[in-house]
Amino acid sequence: METKIPTIYEENIDSFIYKNGDVIFKYFTDANEKINIMFKSVYGFTYIEFDYMDCAEELLIKRSTWKFGLELIENSSLLNKLVKDNFPDGNVTRAFGGEIEKIKHYRLAIDDFGFYNIICKKLEIK
């Protein structure tokens, strides 16, 4: 499920900050408006660099489903692996502060720059 945000271009990125368990991504729109995307209570994130779509298949992302911007990944294999690796017995009642249902996987894809996979409890856009 896609979350609408103004288009992100590499040259408009202001900062990417990981602090106190939160990831804050700041960029400017073409109209010079500053956008802050805040991922709260982050349990994991990765960054994958790519050159346009050339390596999308290698990254196990189907070209037909590829989207630039911010996307909530439903049925995330990355999220499932995180839970399985940390709770192999399947007992997740106390996992993530007892709020496993709040854990989400977001993908933030930026023009020809790359994308971030972020697993967190809360998303705020300002």
N, C-alpha and C positions, 0 to 999 in steps of 0.2 A: 504494500500500500504506500503510495507516494505522498509525501508531505510537501506542500507547495512552499517554496522559498525562492527569492530572487536568484537568478542564474549566477553561479560562481565561476569566475575566470581566475586562472593562476595569478595573473598580475594584480588582481584586486584583493588578494589575501593579505590581511593585516597581521594576524597572529594565530598560533595554535598553542594553547597552554594546558598542561596537565598539572593540576594543583589540588591538594587535599581531596583526592579521589574523584575530582570532577575534570572534565575536558571542556574547554571553552574555545570555540572556533570563531574568529572575527574576520569579517571581510566587508568590502565596500561594494555597493551596487553601482551600475553605470551612472545613476543619478547622484552618486556620492553619499548615499545613505549607508550608515554603518549597521550591519546585521551581526548580532551575537547569537550563536547557537550553543546552548549549554546542555551538556550531557551530565546529569547528576548521578552520583553513586555509581561510578564506572567500575565494572568488574573485569573488563578486558578490552583492549583495542589493538588493532593492527593497521598498518598502512601498506598498501600495495601500489607501487609505481607502475604505470603503463604508458605506452605511446599510442594514443588514440585507441582503436579497437583491436589492434594487431594481436594482442595477447589475451583478449577476453576469453577465448575458448580454453586457453591454458589455465586460466583462473577459475575454471568451472562455472563460468557465467554464460548462459545462453544469450547469444546476440539478440534474439527476439525479445528478451526480457530486460535488456540493458537500458538504464535510464540515468541521465546526469541529474544531480540534485540530491535530495535527501529521501531515503526510502526505508520504510519499516519492512524487515524481512520476516515473512510469515514462515512458520515451520523451519526455523533456522538450524542447519546442521552444525554451525559453529556454536550456537547456544546449547544445543543438545549435547555436544561434545564437552563443553565446559561443565555442564551439570554431571554428566556421566563420569568424567575424569575426577571430579571432586567429591562425588557421592556415589561410588560404585555399588553400594548396597541398595541404592534407590530411595533411601530415607532422606527426603528433602524437606521435611516439616520445619526444620530450624534453619534451612539454607537461606542465605541472603536476608538475614534478619527476620526470617519467617514470612517473607513476602515474595516468594518465588514467582507468583503470578504477575508481579510488576516488572520483572526482568524482560527487557526487549533488546532486539538486535537491529541496529540502524546501519545503513550504508550511506556514506556521504561521498558522492562521486563528483569530481571537479574537472571540468573540460578535458584537456589532454594531459592532465597532471597525474591523476591516480585516484585512489579512493581509500577511505577509512572504514573499517568495520568496528563498530562501537557497541559494547554490551553494557547496558546501564538500567537504572530504575526509572529515571525521569528525564524528560526532554523539555527544554524551554527555549523559545525563540523570541528575541527582542529586537 
